[in-house]
Amino acid sequence: MAPLSGKVCIVTGATRGIGKGIALQLAEKGAKVYITGRTLDPPKDSSIGGSLRDTAREIEARGGTCIPVQCDHSNDKDIEQLFETVKRENDGRLDILVNNAYSAVNAIFSSMGKPFYEQPTSMWDTVNNVGLRNHYICSVLASRLMVPRKQGLIVNISSAGGLRYLFNAAYGIGKEACDRMAADCGFELRKQNVAFVSLWPGAVGTETVLDKFGGGAADTIDSENVPQRYQDKKKMLELFQKGETPEFAGQCIAALASDPDVMPMSGKILTTFDLGQKYGLQDAPGHAPMDMRSIKLGLLQGGYTWIAALTPGFVRVPKWLLSLGGNKF
Protein backbone atom coordinates (compact mmCIF):
# COMPACT_ATOMS: atom_id res chain seq x y z
CA MET A 1 0.00 0.00 0.00
CA ALA A 2 1.21 3.51 -0.84
CA PRO A 3 2.45 5.34 2.29
CA LEU A 4 -0.11 8.15 1.97
CA SER A 5 -3.04 6.04 0.80
CA GLY A 6 -6.30 7.48 2.15
CA LYS A 7 -4.77 10.83 3.10
CA VAL A 8 -6.45 14.07 2.01
CA CYS A 9 -4.14 16.99 1.14
CA ILE A 10 -4.29 20.59 0.00
CA VAL A 11 -1.33 22.13 -1.83
CA THR A 12 -1.77 25.83 -2.54
CA GLY A 13 -0.12 27.45 -5.54
CA ALA A 14 0.43 24.23 -7.48
CA THR A 15 0.33 25.38 -11.10
CA ARG A 16 4.12 25.22 -11.40
CA GLY A 17 7.36 25.20 -9.41
CA ILE A 18 7.67 23.82 -5.89
CA GLY A 19 3.90 23.63 -5.39
CA LYS A 20 3.50 21.46 -8.46
CA GLY A 21 6.43 19.29 -7.40
CA ILE A 22 4.95 18.76 -3.94
CA ALA A 23 1.54 17.88 -5.37
CA LEU A 24 3.11 15.36 -7.75
CA GLN A 25 4.95 13.61 -4.94
CA LEU A 26 2.04 13.52 -2.48
CA ALA A 27 -0.28 12.11 -5.13
CA GLU A 28 2.34 9.60 -6.28
CA LYS A 29 2.56 8.38 -2.68
CA GLY A 30 -1.19 7.69 -2.67
CA ALA A 31 -2.79 10.86 -1.31
CA LYS A 32 -5.89 12.56 -2.69
CA VAL A 33 -4.56 16.02 -3.49
CA TYR A 34 -6.51 19.22 -3.91
CA ILE A 35 -4.41 21.75 -5.83
CA THR A 36 -5.09 25.46 -6.06
CA GLY A 37 -4.06 28.34 -8.25
CA ARG A 38 -5.47 31.26 -10.19
CA THR A 39 -4.89 29.69 -13.61
CA LEU A 40 -7.16 26.82 -14.55
CA ASP A 41 -6.12 26.50 -18.21
CA PRO A 42 -2.64 26.98 -19.72
CA PRO A 43 -1.92 30.67 -20.50
CA LYS A 44 -1.26 31.37 -24.15
CA ASP A 45 1.13 34.27 -23.57
CA SER A 46 3.50 32.71 -21.04
CA SER A 47 6.90 31.31 -21.93
CA ILE A 48 7.00 29.17 -18.78
CA GLY A 49 3.37 27.98 -18.87
CA GLY A 50 1.74 26.27 -15.94
CA SER A 51 -1.90 25.70 -15.01
CA LEU A 52 -4.03 23.60 -12.69
CA ARG A 53 -5.12 21.38 -15.57
CA ASP A 54 -1.47 20.81 -16.56
CA THR A 55 -0.59 19.71 -13.02
CA ALA A 56 -3.71 17.56 -12.73
CA ARG A 57 -2.98 15.80 -16.03
CA GLU A 58 0.57 15.02 -14.94
CA ILE A 59 -0.62 13.66 -11.60
CA GLU A 60 -3.25 11.49 -13.26
CA ALA A 61 -0.70 10.23 -15.79
CA ARG A 62 1.30 8.91 -12.81
CA GLY A 63 -1.79 7.17 -11.45
CA GLY A 64 -2.57 9.74 -8.76
CA THR A 65 -5.77 11.44 -7.66
CA CYS A 66 -6.03 15.19 -8.10
CA ILE A 67 -8.81 17.76 -7.73
CA PRO A 68 -7.91 21.15 -9.23
CA VAL A 69 -9.64 24.12 -7.55
CA GLN A 70 -9.36 27.56 -9.07
CA CYS A 71 -8.70 29.86 -6.13
CA ASP A 72 -7.50 33.43 -5.72
CA HIS A 73 -5.64 33.28 -2.42
CA SER A 74 -6.00 37.03 -1.96
CA ASN A 75 -9.77 36.53 -1.77
CA ASP A 76 -10.99 35.25 1.60
CA LYS A 77 -14.26 33.95 0.12
CA ASP A 78 -12.35 31.79 -2.36
CA ILE A 79 -10.27 30.35 0.48
CA GLU A 80 -13.31 29.62 2.65
CA GLN A 81 -15.05 27.93 -0.28
CA LEU A 82 -11.97 25.75 -0.87
CA PHE A 83 -12.00 24.40 2.67
CA GLU A 84 -15.77 23.94 2.66
CA THR A 85 -15.41 21.85 -0.49
CA VAL A 86 -12.70 19.68 1.05
CA LYS A 87 -14.75 19.26 4.24
CA ARG A 88 -17.93 18.33 2.35
CA GLU A 89 -16.28 15.89 -0.03
CA ASN A 90 -14.20 14.09 2.61
CA ASP A 91 -16.48 13.89 5.66
CA GLY A 92 -14.50 16.62 7.40
CA ARG A 93 -11.12 15.02 6.82
CA LEU A 94 -7.93 16.92 5.98
CA ASP A 95 -4.54 15.38 6.74
CA ILE A 96 -1.98 17.70 5.13
CA LEU A 97 -1.96 21.39 4.22
CA VAL A 98 1.00 22.83 2.32
CA ASN A 99 1.03 26.64 2.30
CA ASN A 100 2.97 27.40 -0.86
CA ALA A 101 0.88 29.99 -2.78
CA TYR A 102 3.00 33.02 -3.65
CA SER A 103 2.45 35.83 -6.13
CA ALA A 104 5.47 38.09 -5.72
CA VAL A 105 8.23 36.50 -7.78
CA ASN A 106 7.98 38.93 -10.70
CA ALA A 107 7.75 41.94 -8.38
CA ILE A 108 10.79 40.80 -6.41
CA PHE A 109 12.95 40.34 -9.49
CA SER A 110 11.83 43.63 -11.02
CA SER A 111 12.75 45.53 -7.85
CA MET A 112 16.02 43.72 -7.17
CA GLY A 113 18.60 46.13 -5.79
CA LYS A 114 16.18 48.94 -4.92
CA PRO A 115 15.94 49.79 -1.21
CA PHE A 116 12.52 49.42 0.40
CA TYR A 117 11.94 53.19 0.56
CA GLU A 118 12.31 53.51 -3.22
CA GLN A 119 9.78 50.75 -3.90
CA PRO A 120 6.03 51.36 -4.01
CA THR A 121 4.33 50.84 -0.65
CA SER A 122 2.16 48.25 -2.39
CA MET A 123 5.23 45.96 -2.37
CA TRP A 124 4.25 44.86 1.14
CA ASP A 125 0.87 43.53 0.01
CA THR A 126 2.31 42.11 -3.20
CA VAL A 127 4.79 40.04 -1.20
CA ASN A 128 2.88 39.27 1.99
CA ASN A 129 -0.83 39.21 1.24
CA VAL A 130 -0.78 35.83 -0.48
CA GLY A 131 2.61 34.74 0.86
CA LEU A 132 1.91 35.37 4.56
CA ARG A 133 -1.63 36.51 5.39
CA ASN A 134 -3.13 33.76 3.25
CA HIS A 135 -0.91 31.14 4.92
CA TYR A 136 -2.35 32.13 8.28
CA ILE A 137 -5.96 32.01 7.05
CA CYS A 138 -5.46 28.61 5.42
CA SER A 139 -3.83 27.33 8.61
CA VAL A 140 -6.78 28.49 10.72
CA LEU A 141 -9.29 26.76 8.45
CA ALA A 142 -7.17 23.61 8.18
CA SER A 143 -6.76 23.40 11.94
CA ARG A 144 -10.53 23.50 12.38
CA LEU A 145 -10.68 20.26 10.40
CA MET A 146 -7.59 18.64 11.92
CA VAL A 147 -8.08 19.37 15.63
CA PRO A 148 -11.34 17.39 16.05
CA ARG A 149 -9.59 14.33 14.58
CA LYS A 150 -6.41 14.90 16.65
CA GLN A 151 -4.09 14.53 13.67
CA GLY A 152 -2.66 16.51 10.79
CA LEU A 153 0.38 18.23 9.31
CA ILE A 154 0.66 21.87 8.20
CA VAL A 155 3.74 23.00 6.25
CA ASN A 156 4.74 26.58 5.45
CA ILE A 157 7.13 26.81 2.52
CA SER A 158 9.65 29.37 3.72
CA SER A 159 13.34 30.10 3.12
CA ALA A 160 16.63 31.19 4.62
CA GLY A 161 15.50 34.71 3.76
CA GLY A 162 13.82 34.58 7.17
CA LEU A 163 17.27 34.53 8.78
CA ARG A 164 19.45 36.84 6.68
CA TYR A 165 18.77 39.51 4.07
CA LEU A 166 17.64 38.09 0.71
CA PHE A 167 15.99 39.83 -2.29
CA ASN A 168 14.25 42.68 -0.42
CA ALA A 169 12.98 43.78 2.98
CA ALA A 170 9.35 42.73 2.51
CA TYR A 171 10.49 39.25 1.45
CA GLY A 172 12.64 38.68 4.53
CA ILE A 173 10.00 40.03 6.91
CA GLY A 174 7.40 37.71 5.39
CA LYS A 175 9.59 34.62 5.52
CA GLU A 176 10.60 35.17 9.13
CA ALA A 177 6.92 35.61 9.95
CA CYS A 178 6.17 32.28 8.25
CA ASP A 179 8.76 30.64 10.49
CA ARG A 180 7.32 32.30 13.58
CA MET A 181 3.83 31.22 12.52
CA ALA A 182 4.95 27.59 12.54
CA ALA A 183 6.52 28.05 15.98
CA ASP A 184 3.58 29.79 17.66
CA CYS A 185 0.74 27.92 15.94
CA GLY A 186 2.69 24.70 16.47
CA PHE A 187 2.87 25.51 20.19
CA GLU A 188 -0.90 25.89 20.41
CA LEU A 189 -1.56 22.77 18.29
CA ARG A 190 0.85 20.49 20.16
CA LYS A 191 -1.74 19.21 22.64
CA GLN A 192 -4.06 18.47 19.71
CA ASN A 193 -1.46 16.22 18.03
CA VAL A 194 -1.35 18.45 14.94
CA ALA A 195 2.13 19.26 13.62
CA PHE A 196 3.08 22.60 12.09
CA VAL A 197 6.53 23.06 10.51
CA SER A 198 8.36 25.59 8.37
CA LEU A 199 10.27 24.06 5.46
CA TRP A 200 13.35 25.65 3.91
CA PRO A 201 14.19 24.26 0.47
CA GLY A 202 17.63 25.09 -0.91
CA ALA A 203 18.21 26.46 -4.39
CA VAL A 204 15.33 25.04 -6.44
CA GLY A 205 15.42 25.10 -10.21
CA THR A 206 11.83 26.17 -10.83
CA GLU A 207 10.67 27.27 -14.26
CA THR A 208 10.34 30.89 -13.17
CA VAL A 209 13.72 31.18 -11.43
CA LEU A 210 15.60 29.58 -14.33
CA ASP A 211 13.81 31.90 -16.73
CA LYS A 212 14.67 34.98 -14.63
CA PHE A 213 18.34 34.15 -14.17
CA GLY A 214 18.62 32.76 -17.70
CA GLY A 215 17.59 36.03 -19.29
CA GLY A 216 20.84 37.91 -19.92
CA ALA A 217 22.76 35.42 -17.82
CA ALA A 218 26.06 37.24 -18.31
CA ASP A 219 24.72 40.38 -16.66
CA THR A 220 25.64 41.41 -13.15
CA ILE A 221 23.26 43.05 -10.71
CA ASP A 222 25.28 45.96 -9.36
CA SER A 223 23.77 47.20 -6.12
CA GLU A 224 24.87 47.59 -2.53
CA ASN A 225 21.43 46.32 -1.53
CA VAL A 226 22.02 42.88 -3.05
CA PRO A 227 24.48 40.52 -1.30
CA GLN A 228 27.57 39.88 -3.43
CA ARG A 229 26.85 36.17 -3.82
CA TYR A 230 23.55 36.94 -5.56
CA GLN A 231 24.85 39.53 -8.00
CA ASP A 232 26.39 37.30 -10.68
CA LYS A 233 23.41 36.02 -12.66
CA LYS A 234 25.47 33.42 -14.53
CA LYS A 235 26.68 31.82 -11.30
CA MET A 236 23.19 31.95 -9.84
CA LEU A 237 21.82 30.21 -12.92
CA GLU A 238 24.38 27.42 -12.54
CA LEU A 239 23.55 27.10 -8.85
CA PHE A 240 19.82 26.68 -9.49
CA GLN A 241 20.33 24.36 -12.47
CA LYS A 242 22.28 21.94 -10.27
CA GLY A 243 20.16 22.47 -7.16
CA GLU A 244 17.04 20.70 -6.02
CA THR A 245 14.29 19.74 -8.41
CA PRO A 246 10.82 21.09 -7.50
CA GLU A 247 9.79 17.57 -6.46
CA PHE A 248 12.40 17.09 -3.75
CA ALA A 249 10.46 19.20 -1.24
CA GLY A 250 7.49 16.95 -2.03
CA GLN A 251 9.53 13.88 -1.13
CA CYS A 252 10.42 15.51 2.19
CA ILE A 253 6.82 16.40 3.03
CA ALA A 254 5.61 12.92 2.09
CA ALA A 255 8.23 11.43 4.43
CA LEU A 256 7.18 13.78 7.25
CA ALA A 257 3.52 12.90 6.76
CA SER A 258 4.38 9.19 6.92
CA ASP A 259 6.48 9.53 10.09
CA PRO A 260 4.57 8.44 13.23
CA ASP A 261 7.07 10.42 15.31
CA VAL A 262 6.62 13.78 13.58
CA MET A 263 5.40 15.73 16.62
CA PRO A 264 8.88 16.37 18.14
CA MET A 265 9.65 18.33 14.94
CA SER A 266 6.52 20.49 15.21
CA GLY A 267 7.08 24.22 15.56
CA LYS A 268 10.56 24.01 14.07
CA ILE A 269 12.34 25.07 10.91
CA LEU A 270 13.31 22.04 8.83
CA THR A 271 15.56 22.06 5.76
CA THR A 272 15.14 19.77 2.80
CA PHE A 273 18.80 18.76 3.11
CA ASP A 274 18.39 17.58 6.71
CA LEU A 275 15.14 15.75 5.93
CA GLY A 276 16.79 14.10 2.94
CA GLN A 277 19.55 12.84 5.25
CA LYS A 278 17.08 11.75 7.94
CA TYR A 279 14.84 9.77 5.61
CA GLY A 280 17.42 8.63 3.04
CA LEU A 281 15.88 10.56 0.15
CA GLN A 282 17.48 11.01 -3.27
CA ASP A 283 16.73 13.76 -5.74
CA ALA A 284 16.86 13.23 -9.51
CA PRO A 285 20.28 12.37 -10.98
CA GLY A 286 22.47 15.44 -11.37
CA HIS A 287 20.64 17.38 -8.66
CA ALA A 288 21.42 17.72 -4.98
CA PRO A 289 19.84 19.64 -2.11
CA MET A 290 21.94 22.49 -0.73
CA ASP A 291 23.34 22.04 2.76
CA MET A 292 22.85 25.54 4.19
CA ARG A 293 24.93 24.59 7.23
CA SER A 294 27.94 23.47 5.20
CA ILE A 295 31.03 25.52 6.05
CA LYS A 296 32.65 24.43 2.80
CA LEU A 297 29.70 25.72 0.77
CA GLY A 298 29.70 29.00 2.66
CA LEU A 299 33.38 29.52 1.94
CA LEU A 300 32.87 28.76 -1.74
CA GLN A 301 29.98 31.21 -2.01
CA GLY A 302 32.08 33.82 -0.24
CA GLY A 303 34.90 33.38 -2.76
CA TYR A 304 37.35 31.72 -0.34
CA THR A 305 38.07 28.84 -2.70
CA TRP A 306 41.48 27.86 -1.33
CA ILE A 307 40.19 27.60 2.24
CA ALA A 308 37.14 25.71 1.00
CA ALA A 309 39.43 23.20 -0.72
CA LEU A 310 40.99 22.39 2.64
CA THR A 311 37.67 22.16 4.50
CA PRO A 312 36.01 18.72 4.82
CA GLY A 313 32.49 18.60 3.40
CA PHE A 314 31.04 17.05 6.56
CA VAL A 315 31.93 20.04 8.77
CA ARG A 316 28.71 21.95 9.46
CA VAL A 317 27.64 25.06 11.34
CA PRO A 318 25.74 24.12 14.54
CA LYS A 319 22.08 25.14 14.51
CA TRP A 320 22.49 27.37 17.54
CA LEU A 321 25.29 29.24 15.80
CA LEU A 322 23.30 29.48 12.56
CA SER A 323 20.47 31.17 14.47
CA LEU A 324 22.88 33.90 15.56
CA GLY A 325 23.13 34.90 11.91
CA GLY A 326 19.86 36.74 12.34
CA ASN A 327 21.79 39.52 14.12
CA LYS A 328 18.76 40.66 16.14
CA PHE A 329 20.57 40.97 19.48
C-alpha positions in Angstrom: 0.0 0.0 0.0 1.2 3.5 -0.8 2.5 5.3 2.3 -0.1 8.2 2.0 -3.0 6.0 0.8 -6.3 7.5 2.1 -4.8 10.8 3.1 -6.4 14.1 2.0 -4.1 17.0 1.1 -4.3 20.6 0.0 -1.3 22.1 -1.8 -1.8 25.8 -2.5 -0.1 27.4 -5.5 0.4 24.2 -7.5 0.3 25.4 -11.1 4.1 25.2 -11.4 7.4 25.2 -9.4 7.7 23.8 -5.9 3.9 23.6 -5.4 3.5 21.5 -8.5 6.4 19.3 -7.4 4.9 18.8 -3.9 1.5 17.9 -5.4 3.1 15.4 -7.7 5.0 13.6 -4.9 2.0 13.5 -2.5 -0.3 12.1 -5.1 2.3 9.6 -6.3 2.6 8.4 -2.7 -1.2 7.7 -2.7 -2.8 10.9 -1.3 -5.9 12.6 -2.7 -4.6 16.0 -3.5 -6.5 19.2 -3.9 -4.4 21.7 -5.8 -5.1 25.5 -6.1 -4.1 28.3 -8.3 -5.5 31.3 -10.2 -4.9 29.7 -13.6 -7.2 26.8 -14.6 -6.1 26.5 -18.2 -2.6 27.0 -19.7 -1.9 30.7 -20.5 -1.3 31.4 -24.2 1.1 34.3 -23.6 3.5 32.7 -21.0 6.9 31.3 -21.9 7.0 29.2 -18.8 3.4 28.0 -18.9 1.7 26.3 -15.9 -1.9 25.7 -15.0 -4.0 23.6 -12.7 -5.1 21.4 -15.6 -1.5 20.8 -16.6 -0.6 19.7 -13.0 -3.7 17.6 -12.7 -3.0 15.8 -16.0 0.6 15.0 -14.9 -0.6 13.7 -11.6 -3.2 11.5 -13.3 -0.7 10.2 -15.8 1.3 8.9 -12.8 -1.8 7.2 -11.4 -2.6 9.7 -8.8 -5.8 11.4 -7.7 -6.0 15.2 -8.1 -8.8 17.8 -7.7 -7.9 21.2 -9.2 -9.6 24.1 -7.5 -9.4 27.6 -9.1 -8.7 29.9 -6.1 -7.5 33.4 -5.7 -5.6 33.3 -2.4 -6.0 37.0 -2.0 -9.8 36.5 -1.8 -11.0 35.3 1.6 -14.3 34.0 0.1 -12.4 31.8 -2.4 -10.3 30.4 0.5 -13.3 29.6 2.6 -15.0 27.9 -0.3 -12.0 25.8 -0.9 -12.0 24.4 2.7 -15.8 23.9 2.7 -15.4 21.8 -0.5 -12.7 19.7 1.0 -14.8 19.3 4.2 -17.9 18.3 2.4 -16.3 15.9 0.0 -14.2 14.1 2.6 -16.5 13.9 5.7 -14.5 16.6 7.4 -11.1 15.0 6.8 -7.9 16.9 6.0 -4.5 15.4 6.7 -2.0 17.7 5.1 -2.0 21.4 4.2 1.0 22.8 2.3 1.0 26.6 2.3 3.0 27.4 -0.9 0.9 30.0 -2.8 3.0 33.0 -3.6 2.5 35.8 -6.1 5.5 38.1 -5.7 8.2 36.5 -7.8 8.0 38.9 -10.7 7.7 41.9 -8.4 10.8 40.8 -6.4 12.9 40.3 -9.5 11.8 43.6 -11.0 12.8 45.5 -7.9 16.0 43.7 -7.2 18.6 46.1 -5.8 16.2 48.9 -4.9 15.9 49.8 -1.2 12.5 49.4 0.4 11.9 53.2 0.6 12.3 53.5 -3.2 9.8 50.7 -3.9 6.0 51.4 -4.0 4.3 50.8 -0.6 2.2 48.2 -2.4 5.2 46.0 -2.4 4.3 44.9 1.1 0.9 43.5 0.0 2.3 42.1 -3.2 4.8 40.0 -1.2 2.9 39.3 2.0 -0.8 39.2 1.2 -0.8 35.8 -0.5 2.6 34.7 0.9 1.9 35.4 4.6 -1.6 36.5 5.4 -3.1 33.8 3.3 -0.9 31.1 4.9 -2.4 32.1 8.3 -6.0 32.0 7.1 -5.5 28.6 5.4 -3.8 27.3 8.6 -6.8 28.5 10.7 -9.3 26.8 8.4 -7.2 23.6 8.2 -6.8 23.4 11.9 -10.5 23.5 12.4 -10.7 20.3 10.4 -7.6 18.6 11.9 -8.1 19.4 15.6 -11.3 17.4 16.0 -9.6 14.3 14.6 -6.4 14.9 16.7 -4.1 14.5 13.7 -2.7 16.5 10.8 0.4 18.2 9.3 0.7 21.9 8.2 3.7 23.0 6.3 4.7 26.6 5.5 7.1 26.8 2.5 9.7 29.4 3.7 13.3 30.1 3.1 16.6 31.2 4.6 15.5 34.7 3.8 13.8 34.6 7.2 17.3 34.5 8.8 19.5 36.8 6.7 18.8 39.5 4.1 17.6 38.1 0.7 16.0 39.8 -2.3 14.3 42.7 -0.4 13.0 43.8 3.0 9.4 42.7 2.5 10.5 39.3 1.4 12.6 38.7 4.5 10.0 40.0 6.9 7.4 37.7 5.4 9.6 34.6 5.5 10.6 35.2 9.1 6.9 35.6 9.9 6.2 32.3 8.2 8.8 30.6 10.5 7.3 32.3 13.6 3.8 31.2 12.5 5.0 27.6 12.5 6.5 28.1 16.0 3.6 29.8 17.7 0.7 27.9 15.9 2.7 24.7 16.5 2.9 25.5 20.2 -0.9 25.9 20.4 -1.6 22.8 18.3 0.9 20.5 20.2 -1.7 19.2 22.6 -4.1 18.5 19.7 -1.5 16.2 18.0 -1.4 18.4 14.9 2.1 19.3 13.6 3.1 22.6 12.1 6.5 23.1 10.5 8.4 25.6 8.4 10.3 24.1 5.5 13.3 25.7 3.9 14.2 24.3 0.5 17.6 25.1 -0.9 18.2 26.5 -4.4 15.3 25.0 -6.4 15.4 25.1 -10.2 11.8 26.2 -10.8 10.7 27.3 -14.3 10.3 30.9 -13.2 13.7 31.2 -11.4 15.6 29.6 -14.3 13.8 31.9 -16.7 14.7 35.0 -14.6 18.3 34.1 -14.2 18.6 32.8 -17.7 17.6 36.0 -19.3 20.8 37.9 -19.9 22.8 35.4 -17.8 26.1 37.2 -18.3 24.7 40.4 -16.7 25.6 41.4 -13.1 23.3 43.1 -10.7 25.3 46.0 -9.4 23.8 47.2 -6.1 24.9 47.6 -2.5 21.4 46.3 -1.5 22.0 42.9 -3.0 24.5 40.5 -1.3 27.6 39.9 -3.4 26.9 36.2 -3.8 23.5 36.9 -5.6 24.8 39.5 -8.0 26.4 37.3 -10.7 23.4 36.0 -12.7 25.5 33.4 -14.5 26.7 31.8 -11.3 23.2 32.0 -9.8 21.8 30.2 -12.9 24.4 27.4 -12.5 23.5 27.1 -8.8 19.8 26.7 -9.5 20.3 24.4 -12.5 22.3 21.9 -10.3 20.2 22.5 -7.2 17.0 20.7 -6.0 14.3 19.7 -8.4 10.8 21.1 -7.5 9.8 17.6 -6.5 12.4 17.1 -3.7 10.5 19.2 -1.2 7.5 16.9 -2.0 9.5 13.9 -1.1 10.4 15.5 2.2 6.8 16.4 3.0 5.6 12.9 2.1 8.2 11.4 4.4 7.2 13.8 7.2 3.5 12.9 6.8 4.4 9.2 6.9 6.5 9.5 10.1 4.6 8.4 13.2 7.1 10.4 15.3 6.6 13.8 13.6 5.4 15.7 16.6 8.9 16.4 18.1 9.7 18.3 14.9 6.5 20.5 15.2 7.1 24.2 15.6 10.6 24.0 14.1 12.3 25.1 10.9 13.3 22.0 8.8 15.6 22.1 5.8 15.1 19.8 2.8 18.8 18.8 3.1 18.4 17.6 6.7 15.1 15.7 5.9 16.8 14.1 2.9 19.5 12.8 5.2 17.1 11.8 7.9 14.8 9.8 5.6 17.4 8.6 3.0 15.9 10.6 0.1 17.5 11.0 -3.3 16.7 13.8 -5.7 16.9 13.2 -9.5 20.3 12.4 -11.0 22.5 15.4 -11.4 20.6 17.4 -8.7 21.4 17.7 -5.0 19.8 19.6 -2.1 21.9 22.5 -0.7 23.3 22.0 2.8 22.9 25.5 4.2 24.9 24.6 7.2 27.9 23.5 5.2 31.0 25.5 6.0 32.7 24.4 2.8 29.7 25.7 0.8 29.7 29.0 2.7 33.4 29.5 1.9 32.9 28.8 -1.7 30.0 31.2 -2.0 32.1 33.8 -0.2 34.9 33.4 -2.8 37.3 31.7 -0.3 38.1 28.8 -2.7 41.5 27.9 -1.3 40.2 27.6 2.2 37.1 25.7 1.0 39.4 23.2 -0.7 41.0 22.4 2.6 37.7 22.2 4.5 36.0 18.7 4.8 32.5 18.6 3.4 31.0 17.1 6.6 31.9 20.0 8.8 28.7 21.9 9.5 27.6 25.1 11.3 25.7 24.1 14.5 22.1 25.1 14.5 22.5 27.4 17.5 25.3 29.2 15.8 23.3 29.5 12.6 20.5 31.2 14.5 22.9 33.9 15.6 23.1 34.9 11.9 19.9 36.7 12.3 21.8 39.5 14.1 18.8 40.7 16.1 20.6 41.0 19.5 
